[in-house]
Amino acid sequence: MQPVQRRWKTYWQLFRSSLDGKEKSYTTGSINRAIVLLAIPMVLEMAMESLFAVVDVFFVAQISVDAVATVGLTESVITIIYSMAMGLSMAATAMVARRVGERKPDAAAWAAIQAIYIGLALSVALGIVGWIFAEDILRGMGASDQVVETGLGYTKVMLGGNIVITLLFLLNGIFRGAGDAAIAMRSLWIANAVNIVLDPLLIFGVGPFPELGVMGAAVATTIGRGVGVVYQVHIMFKGSGLLRILRRHFVIQWQIIWRLIKVAAGGAGQYFIASASWIFLMRIVSQFGSEVVAGYTIAIRLIVFTILPSWGISNAAATLVGQNLGAGFPDRAEASAWRAAFYNMIFLLIVAVVYISAGPILIRFFSQEASVVEAGALSLRIISLGYIFFAYGMVISQSFNGAGDTLTPTLINLVCFWMMEIPLGYILANHTGLEHAGVFWAITLSETAMAIICIILFRRGKWKTVVI
């Protein structure tokens, strides 16, 4: 066999191994191989999650600009739920990964079930509040009467059905911590397949399906994610890998719950801080009209489409850091984080070039209105200027989280987003003549500052001594 053929055969075997659905420990062997084995399914998982956003906005854009604005305003609020779900998922990943690294699979199972209990309680409470106050939430975000009339049903379904969002994130975090990123990836594939099929059927009323308009997108997304959760639960309780759930694990363990809440609070806090800043930024953008909001919403969906795969690489780093700290290899944990950050930088550099050179073409795929295209392309170009810094900031921040040190990135987010990004966005948008472009520049500058601070603090190494 020729050297080139052997090399491609090796690559193919590595790719298949990353998707084989078997839980693995990554505390020995090549760091590069460990990153690839974890990152491939995690990148595909995150790509599937971002596909939800792109598919929904594609079909919703066929209805009206107000419909797209509804999605944008609602998603800004939904990010609070994402924050809770991602914070809890991060805590579950960190604790499960640490127990797997310590070769304590039974303790990992206890942590998984207690995390699920927390997720169920929080999502039910938020769902009730979201359903009751959906209209007030939209109006508080600056929605016009027309936007409220068009999208109230969408907002109610998305907020009221947030339990599937929470469980999808949480269960995937558990699987990632156990080293089985392939299961997390497959659950998103299944959820997306259902969503893609149901979206046009429920939005436009194809065949026997009712024409629900923009609310149809929310119903399709909720059903799709629900099917993904059913798949996750089936695999988890099947117990074929390192993580074996038994009946005795269903007993409430308050000690584990409080430890999870402590880690999750920091994680949810950092995402809430970041998400809340997006809400304030959307409120600033909304004063420039529905066309600008629509363009910004489409651009953010495209950005999410590339940022979430980068989160896949970042999540790989978090798992590697957690497992290697559990195994007593802090230097290997640090080396894994830096290596993953470098790979992420190469990826986002390529994406930035595409966004800067082809921004209008990409936005025009979703909308032909000139003002929408102009606003969306401008936001793509300005925000992508900071992608090289974003790449390192994302991975290093997740590495802190993987170590169980959720406080450090929370404080960094507080400074960079609430003390820098929001006031800077307001000032640049309203007092410099930049208008909505000022918001985009505020995002780039604050994210760059966050990355620099993350790198400086990560080098100090205090995260290596965190106990969870």
C-alpha positions as CSV (number, residue, x, y, z in Angstrom):
1,M,0.0,0.0,0.0
2,Q,1.3,3.5,-0.9
3,P,2.2,5.9,1.9
4,V,-0.6,8.3,0.8
5,Q,-3.1,5.4,0.9
6,R,-1.9,4.3,4.3
7,R,-2.2,7.9,5.6
8,W,-5.8,8.2,4.3
9,K,-6.7,4.8,5.8
10,T,-5.3,6.0,9.2
11,Y,-7.4,9.2,8.9
12,W,-10.5,7.2,8.1
13,Q,-10.0,4.8,11.0
14,L,-9.6,7.7,13.3
15,F,-12.8,9.3,12.0
16,R,-14.7,6.1,12.5
17,S,-13.3,5.6,15.9
18,S,-14.5,9.1,16.9
19,L,-18.1,8.2,15.9
20,D,-18.3,4.7,17.2
21,G,-20.4,5.7,20.2
22,K,-18.1,4.1,22.8
23,E,-17.2,6.0,26.0
24,K,-13.4,6.6,26.3
25,S,-10.9,7.9,28.8
26,Y,-8.4,10.4,27.4
27,T,-5.7,10.5,30.1
28,T,-3.0,8.6,28.1
29,G,-1.7,8.5,24.6
30,S,-1.4,11.3,22.0
31,I,-3.0,14.6,22.9
32,N,-3.6,15.3,19.2
33,R,-5.4,12.0,18.8
34,A,-7.5,12.7,21.9
35,I,-8.5,16.1,20.7
36,V,-9.5,14.7,17.3
37,L,-11.5,11.8,18.8
38,L,-13.4,14.2,21.0
39,A,-13.6,17.2,18.7
40,I,-15.0,15.5,15.6
41,P,-18.3,14.4,17.1
42,M,-18.5,17.5,19.3
43,V,-18.0,19.8,16.2
44,L,-20.7,17.8,14.4
45,E,-23.0,18.0,17.4
46,M,-22.6,21.8,17.7
47,A,-23.1,22.2,13.9
48,M,-26.4,20.3,14.3
49,E,-27.4,22.6,17.1
50,S,-26.6,25.7,15.1
51,L,-28.5,24.2,12.1
52,F,-31.7,24.5,14.2
53,A,-31.2,28.3,14.1
54,V,-30.4,28.5,10.5
55,V,-33.2,26.3,9.3
56,D,-35.8,28.1,11.4
57,V,-34.8,31.6,10.3
58,F,-34.7,30.4,6.6
59,F,-38.3,29.3,6.7
60,V,-39.5,32.1,8.9
61,A,-37.9,34.7,6.6
62,Q,-40.4,33.6,3.9
63,I,-43.2,34.9,6.1
64,S,-42.2,38.5,6.8
65,V,-39.6,40.8,8.3
66,D,-41.7,41.0,11.5
67,A,-41.6,37.2,11.8
68,V,-37.8,37.3,11.7
69,A,-37.7,40.1,14.2
70,T,-40.0,38.0,16.5
71,V,-37.5,35.1,16.3
72,G,-34.6,37.5,17.1
73,L,-36.2,39.1,20.1
74,T,-37.4,35.8,21.5
75,E,-34.1,34.1,21.0
76,S,-32.4,37.0,22.9
77,V,-34.6,36.0,25.9
78,I,-34.2,32.3,25.3
79,T,-30.5,32.7,25.7
80,I,-31.2,33.1,29.5
81,I,-32.6,29.5,29.4
82,Y,-29.6,28.5,27.3
83,S,-27.4,30.0,30.0
84,M,-29.0,27.9,32.7
85,A,-28.9,24.7,30.6
86,M,-25.3,25.3,29.5
87,G,-24.2,26.1,33.1
88,L,-25.8,22.9,34.4
89,S,-24.4,21.0,31.5
90,M,-20.9,22.4,32.2
91,A,-21.2,21.3,35.8
92,A,-22.3,17.8,34.8
93,T,-19.5,17.6,32.3
94,A,-16.8,18.7,34.8
95,M,-18.0,16.4,37.6
96,V,-18.6,13.3,35.4
97,A,-15.3,13.8,33.6
98,R,-13.4,14.2,36.9
99,R,-15.0,11.0,38.3
100,V,-14.2,9.1,35.0
101,G,-10.6,10.3,35.2
102,E,-10.5,9.0,38.8
103,R,-11.8,5.6,37.6
104,K,-15.0,6.0,39.6
105,P,-17.9,5.2,37.1
106,D,-20.4,4.7,39.9
107,A,-19.8,8.2,41.3
108,A,-20.2,9.5,37.7
109,A,-23.6,7.9,37.5
110,W,-24.7,9.5,40.8
111,A,-23.6,12.9,39.5
112,A,-25.6,12.4,36.3
113,I,-28.9,11.7,37.9
114,Q,-28.6,14.5,40.4
115,A,-27.9,16.9,37.6
116,I,-31.0,15.7,35.8
117,Y,-33.1,16.4,38.9
118,I,-31.8,20.0,39.0
119,G,-32.5,20.5,35.3
120,L,-36.1,19.3,35.6
121,A,-36.9,21.5,38.5
122,L,-35.5,24.7,37.0
123,S,-36.9,24.1,33.5
124,V,-40.5,23.5,34.7
125,A,-40.4,26.7,36.8
126,L,-39.0,28.8,33.9
127,G,-41.5,27.2,31.5
128,I,-44.5,28.3,33.6
129,V,-43.2,31.9,33.9
130,G,-42.3,32.1,30.2
131,W,-45.7,31.0,29.1
132,I,-47.6,33.4,31.3
133,F,-45.5,36.5,30.7
134,A,-44.6,35.9,27.0
135,E,-46.4,39.0,25.8
136,D,-44.8,41.2,28.5
137,I,-41.4,39.8,27.6
138,L,-41.8,40.7,23.9
139,R,-43.0,44.2,24.6
140,G,-40.2,44.7,27.1
141,M,-37.7,43.8,24.3
142,G,-39.1,46.7,22.3
143,A,-41.4,44.7,20.0
144,S,-44.1,46.6,18.1
145,D,-47.8,45.7,18.2
146,Q,-47.4,44.0,14.8
147,V,-44.4,41.9,16.0
148,V,-46.3,40.9,19.1
149,E,-49.4,39.9,17.1
150,T,-47.3,37.9,14.6
151,G,-45.0,36.1,17.1
152,L,-46.7,35.7,20.5
153,G,-47.4,32.1,19.8
154,Y,-43.8,31.4,18.9
155,T,-42.6,33.0,22.1
156,K,-45.0,31.1,24.3
157,V,-44.1,27.7,22.8
158,M,-40.3,28.4,22.9
159,L,-40.4,29.6,26.5
160,G,-43.0,27.2,27.8
161,G,-41.3,24.2,26.2
162,N,-37.8,25.0,27.4
163,I,-37.6,21.7,29.2
164,V,-36.4,20.0,26.0
165,I,-33.7,22.6,25.5
166,T,-32.5,22.1,29.1
167,L,-32.5,18.3,28.9
168,L,-30.8,18.2,25.5
169,F,-27.9,20.3,26.7
170,L,-27.7,18.6,30.0
171,L,-27.7,15.0,28.8
172,N,-25.2,15.8,26.1
173,G,-23.0,17.4,28.8
174,I,-23.2,14.1,30.7
175,F,-22.2,12.1,27.7
176,R,-19.3,14.4,26.9
177,G,-18.0,14.1,30.4
178,A,-18.1,10.4,30.1
179,G,-16.1,10.6,26.9
180,D,-18.9,9.6,24.6
181,A,-19.3,12.6,22.4
182,A,-20.7,10.5,19.6
183,I,-24.0,9.9,21.4
184,A,-24.4,13.7,22.0
185,M,-23.8,14.2,18.3
186,R,-26.4,11.6,17.2
187,S,-29.1,13.1,19.4
188,L,-28.7,16.4,17.7
189,W,-28.8,14.7,14.3
190,I,-32.1,13.1,15.2
191,A,-33.6,16.3,16.6
192,N,-32.5,18.2,13.5
193,A,-33.9,15.7,11.1
194,V,-37.3,16.0,12.7
195,N,-37.1,19.8,12.9
196,I,-36.2,20.1,9.2
197,V,-39.1,18.0,8.1
198,L,-41.7,19.6,10.4
199,D,-40.7,23.3,9.9
200,P,-42.2,23.8,6.4
201,L,-45.1,21.5,7.1
202,L,-46.2,23.4,10.3
203,I,-45.2,26.9,9.2
204,F,-47.0,26.8,5.8
205,G,-49.7,24.2,6.5
206,V,-48.6,21.6,4.0
207,G,-51.1,18.7,3.4
208,P,-53.0,17.8,6.6
209,F,-50.8,19.9,8.8
210,P,-52.2,23.2,10.2
211,E,-50.8,26.5,9.0
212,L,-49.3,27.9,12.2
213,G,-47.0,30.6,10.7
214,V,-44.0,31.6,12.8
215,M,-45.4,29.5,15.8
216,G,-45.0,26.4,13.6
217,A,-41.2,26.9,13.7
218,A,-41.4,26.8,17.5
219,V,-43.6,23.7,17.5
220,A,-41.3,21.9,15.1
221,T,-38.2,22.8,17.1
222,T,-39.7,21.7,20.4
223,I,-40.9,18.4,18.9
224,G,-37.5,17.8,17.3
225,R,-35.6,18.4,20.5
226,G,-38.1,16.3,22.4
227,V,-37.4,13.3,20.1
228,G,-33.6,13.9,20.6
229,V,-34.1,13.8,24.4
230,V,-36.1,10.5,24.2
231,Y,-33.1,9.0,22.3
232,Q,-30.7,10.3,24.9
233,V,-32.7,8.8,27.7
234,H,-32.9,5.5,26.0
235,I,-29.2,5.3,25.5
236,M,-28.4,6.5,29.0
237,F,-30.5,3.9,30.7
238,K,-29.5,1.2,28.3
239,G,-26.2,1.3,30.2
240,S,-23.8,0.0,27.6
241,G,-20.7,2.2,28.3
242,L,-18.7,3.6,31.2
243,L,-21.8,5.4,32.5
244,R,-24.2,2.8,33.9
245,I,-27.4,4.1,35.5
246,L,-29.0,1.8,38.0
247,R,-32.1,2.0,40.1
248,R,-30.2,2.9,43.3
249,H,-28.8,6.0,41.6
250,F,-32.3,7.6,41.6
251,V,-32.1,8.3,45.3
252,I,-31.7,12.1,45.9
253,Q,-28.2,12.9,47.1
254,W,-28.3,16.4,48.5
255,Q,-24.5,16.6,49.0
256,I,-23.9,15.9,45.3
257,I,-26.7,18.3,44.3
258,W,-25.2,21.2,46.3
259,R,-21.8,20.6,44.8
260,L,-23.3,20.6,41.3
261,I,-25.3,23.7,42.0
262,K,-22.1,25.4,43.2
263,V,-20.3,24.7,40.0
264,A,-23.4,25.2,37.8
265,A,-24.2,28.6,39.4
266,G,-20.8,29.9,38.2
267,G,-21.3,28.4,34.8
268,A,-24.9,29.6,34.5
269,G,-23.8,33.0,35.8
270,Q,-21.1,33.4,33.2
271,Y,-23.5,32.5,30.4
272,F,-26.3,34.6,31.9
273,I,-24.0,37.5,32.0
274,A,-23.1,37.0,28.3
275,S,-26.7,36.3,27.3
276,A,-28.1,39.3,29.2
277,S,-25.6,41.5,27.4
278,W,-27.0,40.1,24.1
279,I,-30.5,41.1,25.3
280,F,-29.4,44.7,26.0
281,L,-27.6,44.8,22.7
282,M,-30.7,43.6,20.8
283,R,-32.7,46.3,22.7
284,I,-30.2,48.9,21.4
285,V,-30.4,47.5,17.9
286,S,-34.2,47.5,17.9
287,Q,-34.4,51.3,18.0
288,F,-33.1,51.3,14.4
289,G,-36.1,49.4,13.0
290,S,-37.3,45.9,12.1
291,E,-35.1,45.7,9.0
292,V,-31.9,46.2,11.1
293,V,-33.2,43.7,13.7
294,A,-33.9,41.2,11.0
295,G,-30.5,41.7,9.4
296,Y,-28.8,41.4,12.7
297,T,-30.8,38.3,13.6
298,I,-29.9,36.5,10.4
299,A,-26.2,37.5,10.8
300,I,-26.2,36.2,14.4
301,R,-27.7,32.9,13.2
302,L,-24.9,32.6,10.7
303,I,-22.3,33.4,13.3
304,V,-23.8,30.8,15.6
305,F,-23.5,28.3,12.8
306,T,-19.7,28.8,12.9
307,I,-19.3,29.6,16.6
308,L,-21.1,26.4,17.8
309,P,-18.7,24.1,16.0
310,S,-15.9,26.1,17.7
311,W,-17.7,25.3,20.9
312,G,-17.3,21.7,19.9
313,I,-13.6,22.1,20.0
314,S,-13.9,24.0,23.3
315,N,-16.0,21.3,24.8
316,A,-13.3,18.8,23.8
317,A,-10.8,20.8,25.7
318,A,-13.1,20.9,28.8
319,T,-13.4,17.1,28.8
320,L,-9.7,16.6,28.4
321,V,-8.9,19.1,31.2
322,G,-11.5,17.4,33.5
323,Q,-10.4,13.8,32.9
324,N,-6.7,14.6,33.1
325,L,-7.0,16.6,36.3
326,G,-9.0,13.6,37.7
327,A,-6.2,11.3,36.7
328,G,-3.6,13.5,38.3
329,F,-2.0,14.9,35.1
330,P,-2.4,18.7,35.3
331,D,0.4,19.4,32.8
332,R,-1.3,17.2,30.2
333,A,-4.5,19.0,30.9
334,E,-2.9,22.4,30.2
335,A,-1.2,21.2,27.0
336,S,-4.5,19.9,25.7
337,A,-6.2,23.3,26.2
338,W,-3.5,25.2,24.3
339,R,-3.4,22.7,21.5
340,A,-7.2,22.8,21.1
341,A,-7.1,26.7,21.1
342,F,-4.6,26.7,18.3
343,Y,-6.8,24.4,16.1
344,N,-9.8,26.6,16.9
345,M,-7.9,29.7,15.8
346,I,-7.1,28.2,12.4
347,F,-10.7,27.3,11.9
348,L,-12.2,30.7,12.8
349,L,-9.5,32.5,10.8
350,I,-10.9,30.7,7.7
351,V,-14.5,31.5,8.7
352,A,-13.5,35.2,9.1
353,V,-12.1,35.4,5.6
354,V,-15.4,34.0,4.2
355,Y,-17.6,36.4,6.2
356,I,-15.6,39.5,5.3
357,S,-15.4,38.6,1.6
358,A,-18.9,37.1,1.1
359,G,-21.1,38.7,3.8
360,P,-23.8,40.2,1.5
361,I,-24.1,37.0,-0.5
362,L,-24.7,35.0,2.7
363,I,-27.4,37.4,4.0
364,R,-29.1,37.6,0.6
365,F,-29.7,33.9,0.8
366,F,-32.2,34.6,3.6
367,S,-33.6,37.9,2.6
368,Q,-33.6,40.1,-0.6
369,E,-34.5,43.4,1.1
370,A,-31.6,45.8,0.7
371,S,-31.7,47.3,4.2
372,V,-31.7,43.8,5.8
373,V,-28.8,42.6,3.6
374,E,-26.8,45.8,4.4
375,A,-27.3,45.5,8.2
376,G,-26.6,41.8,8.3
377,A,-23.5,41.9,6.1
378,L,-22.1,44.8,8.2
379,S,-22.5,42.9,11.4
380,L,-20.8,39.8,9.9
381,R,-17.8,41.7,8.7
382,I,-17.2,43.7,11.9
383,I,-17.8,40.9,14.4
384,S,-15.6,38.4,12.4
385,L,-12.6,40.8,12.7
386,G,-12.2,39.5,16.3
387,Y,-12.4,35.8,15.4
388,I,-8.7,35.0,16.0
389,F,-9.1,36.3,19.6
390,F,-12.5,34.7,20.0
391,A,-10.9,31.3,19.2
392,Y,-8.6,31.4,22.2
393,G,-11.1,33.0,24.5
394,M,-13.7,30.3,23.9
395,V,-11.3,27.4,24.5
396,I,-9.5,28.8,27.5
397,S,-12.8,29.8,29.1
398,Q,-14.2,26.3,28.6
399,S,-11.0,24.8,30.0
400,F,-11.5,26.8,33.2
401,N,-15.0,25.3,33.3
402,G,-13.8,21.8,32.6
403,A,-11.5,22.1,35.7
404,G,-14.5,23.1,37.8
405,D,-13.3,26.7,38.1
406,T,-16.5,28.4,36.9
407,L,-15.9,31.6,39.0
408,T,-13.0,32.9,37.0
409,P,-14.7,33.0,33.6
410,T,-17.9,34.4,35.3
411,L,-15.9,37.4,36.7
412,I,-14.2,37.9,33.3
413,N,-17.6,37.9,31.6
414,L,-19.0,40.4,34.1
415,V,-16.2,42.8,33.4
416,C,-16.1,42.4,29.6
417,F,-19.8,42.2,28.9
418,W,-21.6,44.3,31.4
419,M,-18.9,46.8,32.3
420,M,-17.5,47.1,28.7
421,E,-19.7,45.7,26.0
422,I,-23.2,47.1,27.0
423,P,-22.1,50.7,27.8
424,L,-19.7,50.8,24.8
425,G,-22.5,49.5,22.5
426,Y,-24.9,52.2,23.8
427,I,-22.3,55.0,23.5
428,L,-21.1,54.0,20.0
429,A,-24.6,53.5,18.7
430,N,-26.2,56.7,20.1
431,H,-23.3,59.2,20.5
432,T,-20.8,58.7,17.7
433,G,-22.9,58.5,14.5
434,L,-22.1,54.8,14.0
435,E,-25.7,53.8,14.9
436,H,-26.2,50.0,14.8
437,A,-22.6,49.5,13.6
438,G,-21.5,50.8,17.0
439,V,-23.1,47.7,18.6
440,F,-21.1,45.4,16.3
441,W,-17.9,47.1,17.2
442,A,-18.6,46.8,20.9
443,I,-19.1,43.1,20.5
444,T,-15.7,42.7,18.7
445,L,-13.8,44.9,21.2
446,S,-15.2,43.3,24.3
447,E,-14.8,39.7,23.1
448,T,-11.2,40.5,22.3
449,A,-10.6,41.9,25.7
450,M,-12.1,38.8,27.3
451,A,-9.8,36.5,25.3
452,I,-6.7,38.4,26.4
453,I,-7.7,38.3,30.1
454,C,-8.5,34.6,29.9
455,I,-5.1,33.8,28.5
456,I,-3.3,35.8,31.2
457,L,-5.2,34.1,34.1
458,F,-5.0,30.6,32.6
459,R,-1.2,30.8,32.5
460,R,-1.2,31.4,36.2
461,G,-2.4,27.9,36.8
462,K,-4.7,28.3,39.8
463,W,-7.4,26.3,38.1
464,K,-5.2,23.1,38.5
465,T,-6.0,23.0,42.3
466,V,-9.8,23.3,42.1
467,V,-11.6,20.4,44.0
468,I,-15.1,19.3,42.9
